[in-house]
């Protein structure tokens, strides 16, 4: 076999292996973003086999901590979905009753969403105070 053919064959094998690994990684980590209402209307087979990100508000009084596990409910209007978080990362400081949250994981056939990651935000945390007297010119004067 000629050296150019060996080099070409080796290049094709390496590029093919890298492409196969990339496609496999993308399929394994992709997830679909759904709200609580959309989750309830999903096809049953997809609901239980796809990785999902479910968004909603943490229902008041629903947070129960037991060791590493945290149980809570995500709600959207009158619809709710129970969530069981059993991840390695600690929950964010903004995770509390009424906070907007996104749970990453899979829906179990038991009707509970099994989350491996939870993101939460508190909308009021980054807003200015109502009636505040902050002006851009005030910061220029202090410089």
LINRARA-V554662 format. One record per run of one state. SS is the DSSP state (hx for helix, st for strand, lp for the rest). FROM is the first residue (numbers start at 0). LEN is the number of residues. If there is no record, write none. Layout:
# LINRARA-V554662
SS_FROM_LEN / SS_FROM_LEN
This chain:
# LINRARA-V554662
lp_0_2 / hx_2_27 / lp_29_2 / st_31_4 / hx_35_5 / lp_40_3 / hx_43_6 / lp_49_2 / st_51_7 / lp_58_5 / st_63_3 / lp_66_2 / st_68_8 / lp_76_2 / st_78_7 / lp_85_14 / st_99_8 / lp_107_5 / st_112_9 / lp_121_1 / hx_122_4 / lp_126_9 / hx_135_7 / lp_142_1
